[in-house]
Amino acid sequence: MKRDKDLQDNPEFQEYRRTMHQSMTNPDRDVVEEDEERRRKPGVIHYAFGIFMIIVYVGMGVLLLTGFFGHPAGTIWTVLNWVVGIILIIYGIWRAVRLIFGLDTRL
């Protein structure tokens, strides 16, 4: 307990606490609101990664539908290729819609 008391009396600790917990000590909270607004806006990396992943999902779906991986026809793999290929294409389109319209759902 003595250590906690010494820490609270330390002026450097008080300055650190004020800096790190500015939202609690700043009544108008302008700085915090600006940070939250900036965090909500997606950046260039967000869009680049989103586009890359859309290409990966749709591309893999198309490759599966075209039989690129060469599984013998008439086997269970043909059915799985079609099912997974269609699911990947639909998911790629869903990600594109989310990226274009800025939807951020937690599905």
ZAFI-473565 format. One line per 5 residues: their letters; for each residue x, y, z of N, C-alpha, C. Coordinates in Angstrom, 3 decimals, always signed. Example, Ala and Ser with C-alpha at 12.3 -4.5 7.8 and 13.67 -1.06 7.14 Angstrom:
2
AS = +13.190 -5.690 +7.800 +12.300 -4.500 +7.800 +13.200 -3.300 +7.800; +12.850 -2.250 +7.080 +13.670 -1.060 +7.140 +12.900 +0.030 +7.870
//
This chain:
107
MKRDK = +0.815 -1.202 +0.000 +0.000 +0.000 +0.000 +0.852 +1.257 +0.000; +1.999 +1.190 +0.651 +2.861 +2.358 +0.699 +3.333 +2.720 -0.706; +3.598 +1.705 -1.518 +4.060 +1.957 -2.874 +2.992 +2.694 -3.693; +1.712 +2.288 -3.567 +0.622 +2.966 -4.263 +0.517 +4.416 -3.829; +0.675 +4.661 -2.559 +0.604 +6.027 -2.020 +1.746 +6.869 -2.570
DLQDN = +2.952 +6.282 -2.616 +4.107 +6.994 -3.157 +3.901 +7.311 -4.633; +3.307 +6.379 -5.363 +3.062 +6.583 -6.780 +2.063 +7.705 -7.020; +1.036 +7.777 -6.221 +0.026 +8.818 -6.390 +0.560 +10.197 -6.031; +1.550 +10.268 -5.151 +2.132 +11.553 -4.773 +3.170 +12.027 -5.786; +3.612 +11.155 -6.658 +4.645 +11.488 -7.633 +4.067 +12.413 -8.711
PEFQE = +4.673 +13.600 -8.931 +4.130 +14.530 -9.941 +4.224 +13.976 -11.365; +5.263 +13.177 -11.665 +5.368 +12.597 -13.010 +4.227 +11.628 -13.269; +3.851 +10.878 -12.244 +2.727 +9.954 -12.378 +1.425 +10.724 -12.595; +1.249 +11.824 -11.889 +0.036 +12.633 -12.052 -0.056 +13.191 -13.473; +1.090 +13.641 -14.013 +1.101 +14.156 -15.388 +0.778 +13.034 -16.382
YRRTM = +1.356 +11.861 -16.149 +1.070 +10.702 -16.998 -0.414 +10.356 -16.948; -0.984 +10.354 -15.770 -2.396 +10.033 -15.604 -3.271 +11.054 -16.344; -2.931 +12.334 -16.228 -3.701 +13.364 -16.937 -3.606 +13.173 -18.448; -2.428 +12.838 -18.932 -2.236 +12.654 -20.373 -2.988 +11.432 -20.883; -2.876 +10.327 -20.177 -3.473 +9.083 -20.640 -4.978 +9.028 -20.446
HQSMT = -5.483 +9.717 -19.465 -6.910 +9.687 -19.167 -7.532 +11.053 -19.397; -7.189 +11.659 -20.524 -7.649 +13.006 -20.819 -9.163 +13.074 -20.959; -9.771 +12.006 -21.440 -11.219 +12.024 -21.628 -11.954 +12.159 -20.301; -11.341 +11.681 -19.216 -11.999 +11.765 -17.919 -11.802 +13.122 -17.261; -10.702 +13.797 -17.613 -10.407 +15.069 -16.969 -10.776 +16.262 -17.837
NPDRD = -11.001 +16.056 -19.122 -11.304 +17.155 -20.046 -12.821 +17.301 -20.159; -13.388 +18.386 -19.623 -14.844 +18.495 -19.638 -15.456 +18.630 -21.026; -14.776 +19.288 -21.951 -15.396 +19.472 -23.275 -15.092 +18.302 -24.210; -14.081 +17.517 -23.937 -13.755 +16.273 -24.645 -13.607 +16.437 -26.150; -13.155 +17.604 -26.606 -12.982 +17.814 -28.044 -11.924 +16.881 -28.621
VVEED = -10.848 +16.710 -27.902 -9.754 +15.879 -28.398 -10.206 +14.434 -28.542; -10.931 +13.950 -27.581 -11.396 +12.561 -27.603 -12.385 +12.348 -28.742; -13.287 +13.284 -28.954 -14.265 +13.148 -30.038 -13.581 +13.141 -31.389; -12.521 +13.967 -31.566 -11.786 +13.971 -32.826 -11.098 +12.621 -33.049; -10.512 +12.045 -31.994 -9.865 +10.739 -32.118 -10.871 +9.660 -32.485
EERRR = -12.036 +9.666 -31.857 -13.053 +8.664 -32.157 -13.564 +8.811 -33.582; -13.731 +10.056 -34.040 -14.199 +10.278 -35.405 -13.162 +9.802 -36.405; -11.893 +10.054 -36.122 -10.831 +9.629 -37.024 -10.740 +8.107 -37.066; -10.950 +7.437 -35.929 -10.904 +5.984 -35.896 -12.051 +5.357 -36.671; -13.183 +6.014 -36.738 -14.341 +5.462 -37.455 -14.182 +5.540 -38.957
KPGVI = -13.383 +6.481 -39.461 -13.200 +6.636 -40.903 -12.174 +5.615 -41.388; -12.566 +4.775 -42.340 -11.605 +3.797 -42.856 -10.545 +4.481 -43.705; -9.342 +3.977 -43.627 -8.239 +4.552 -44.372 -7.984 +3.819 -45.674; -6.909 +4.219 -46.318 -6.529 +3.642 -47.600 -6.199 +2.157 -47.450; -5.531 +1.797 -46.364 -5.168 +0.397 -46.159 -6.423 -0.454 -46.002
HYAFG = -7.432 +0.084 -45.335 -8.696 -0.641 -45.176 -9.304 -0.943 -46.540; -9.337 +0.044 -47.427 -9.913 -0.164 -48.757 -9.044 -1.093 -49.593; -7.723 -0.933 -49.530 -6.834 -1.791 -50.314 -6.964 -3.251 -49.877; -6.989 -3.495 -48.573 -7.145 -4.850 -48.078 -8.521 -5.399 -48.444; -9.547 -4.575 -48.350 -10.890 -5.006 -48.708 -10.986 -5.423 -50.165
IFMII = -10.411 -4.623 -51.055 -10.424 -4.947 -52.485 -9.627 -6.222 -52.753; -8.477 -6.343 -52.104 -7.659 -7.549 -52.265 -8.435 -8.796 -51.847; -9.122 -8.737 -50.720 -9.860 -9.896 -50.234 -11.062 -10.215 -51.131; -11.701 -9.199 -51.682 -12.796 -9.439 -52.630 -12.272 -10.202 -53.840; -11.115 -9.781 -54.353 -10.511 -10.464 -55.506 -10.171 -11.910 -55.148
VYVGM = -9.643 -12.124 -53.945 -9.282 -13.489 -53.521 -10.531 -14.369 -53.441; -11.580 -13.883 -52.774 -12.787 -14.705 -52.612 -13.457 -15.008 -53.955; -13.673 -13.991 -54.752 -14.334 -14.209 -56.036 -13.435 -15.035 -56.954; -12.145 -14.762 -56.932 -11.213 -15.521 -57.771 -11.184 -16.991 -57.408; -11.126 -17.294 -56.117 -11.137 -18.691 -55.693 -12.463 -19.358 -56.054
GVLLL = -13.552 -18.634 -55.924 -14.851 -19.192 -56.304 -14.907 -19.531 -57.779; -14.409 -18.631 -58.603 -14.402 -18.872 -60.054 -13.492 -20.046 -60.390; -12.326 -20.107 -59.751 -11.419 -21.232 -60.015 -12.054 -22.564 -59.635; -12.778 -22.584 -58.530 -13.450 -23.821 -58.137 -14.564 -24.191 -59.120; -15.301 -23.202 -59.594 -16.397 -23.492 -60.538 -15.886 -23.945 -61.904
TGFFG = -14.729 -23.478 -62.306 -14.206 -23.853 -63.625 -13.418 -25.154 -63.603; -13.250 -25.758 -62.431 -12.529 -27.026 -62.356 -11.029 -26.862 -62.478; -10.512 -25.747 -62.058 -9.084 -25.447 -62.183 -8.210 -26.446 -61.433; -8.697 -26.978 -60.341 -7.878 -27.846 -59.504 -7.885 -29.300 -59.952; -8.625 -29.623 -60.991 -8.531 -30.908 -61.664 -9.003 -32.128 -60.910
HPAGT = -10.080 -32.043 -60.195 -10.634 -33.239 -59.564 -11.401 -34.033 -60.614; -11.413 -35.350 -60.494 -12.124 -36.170 -61.479 -13.625 -35.859 -61.502; -14.188 -35.832 -62.689 -15.615 -35.530 -62.832 -16.448 -36.660 -62.247; -17.607 -36.308 -61.705 -18.533 -37.295 -61.198 -18.235 -37.758 -59.783; -17.339 -37.071 -59.079 -17.042 -37.454 -57.699 -17.658 -36.427 -56.750
IWTVL = -17.539 -36.724 -55.470 -18.055 -35.804 -54.463 -17.316 -34.469 -54.522; -16.072 -34.487 -55.017 -15.301 -33.254 -55.111 -15.923 -32.273 -56.088; -16.575 -32.777 -57.110 -17.247 -31.891 -58.064 -18.362 -31.124 -57.380; -19.144 -31.816 -56.571 -20.230 -31.156 -55.834 -19.656 -30.146 -54.849; -18.610 -30.540 -54.126 -17.987 -29.611 -53.173 -17.400 -28.398 -53.874
NWVVG = -16.803 -28.605 -55.051 -16.272 -27.471 -55.811 -17.384 -26.475 -56.132; -18.517 -26.972 -56.578 -19.627 -26.085 -56.924 -20.186 -25.369 -55.694; -20.397 -26.107 -54.619 -20.974 -25.507 -53.414 -20.037 -24.450 -52.833; -18.775 -24.820 -52.638 -17.821 -23.878 -52.047 -17.554 -22.713 -53.000; -17.491 -22.985 -54.289 -17.275 -21.912 -55.265 -18.391 -20.878 -55.232
IILII = -19.632 -21.342 -55.197 -20.776 -20.420 -55.137 -20.772 -19.643 -53.823; -20.456 -20.314 -52.715 -20.412 -19.622 -51.421 -19.317 -18.551 -51.422; -18.154 -18.857 -51.967 -17.069 -17.868 -52.008 -17.429 -16.658 -52.873; -18.076 -16.893 -53.996 -18.470 -15.775 -54.855 -19.517 -14.912 -54.159; -20.487 -15.531 -53.534 -21.514 -14.763 -52.811 -20.882 -13.967 -51.675
YGIWR = -19.955 -14.579 -50.937 -19.301 -13.861 -49.849 -18.432 -12.714 -50.384; -17.766 -12.919 -51.507 -16.991 -11.840 -52.128 -17.877 -10.677 -52.528; -19.052 -10.972 -53.073 -20.007 -9.908 -53.439 -20.498 -9.206 -52.182; -20.776 -9.958 -51.109 -21.218 -9.353 -49.847 -20.145 -8.411 -49.288; -18.875 -8.836 -49.358 -17.799 -7.955 -48.889 -17.688 -6.711 -49.750
AVRLI = -17.922 -6.846 -51.050 -17.876 -5.675 -51.942 -18.990 -4.692 -51.593; -20.180 -5.204 -51.332 -21.303 -4.337 -50.948 -20.979 -3.620 -49.643; -20.447 -4.343 -48.675 -20.090 -3.724 -47.395 -19.032 -2.651 -47.581; -18.053 -2.902 -48.450 -16.983 -1.939 -48.678 -17.500 -0.701 -49.397; -18.339 -0.905 -50.409 -18.845 +0.224 -51.198 -19.757 +1.115 -50.369
FGLDT = -20.665 +0.514 -49.613 -21.641 +1.306 -48.865 -21.194 +1.634 -47.443; -20.009 +1.187 -47.057 -19.475 +1.518 -45.740 -20.197 +0.844 -44.589; -20.779 -0.315 -44.838 -21.444 -1.042 -43.772 -20.399 -1.748 -42.928; -20.546 -1.659 -41.627 -19.614 -2.350 -40.751 -20.420 -3.200 -39.792; -20.907 -4.313 -40.296 -21.694 -5.206 -39.454 -20.762 -6.201 -38.808
RL = -21.117 -6.642 -37.629 -20.307 -7.609 -36.894 -20.894 -8.995 -37.042; -20.909 -9.498 -38.286 -21.439 -10.833 -38.543 -20.347 -11.867 -38.425
//
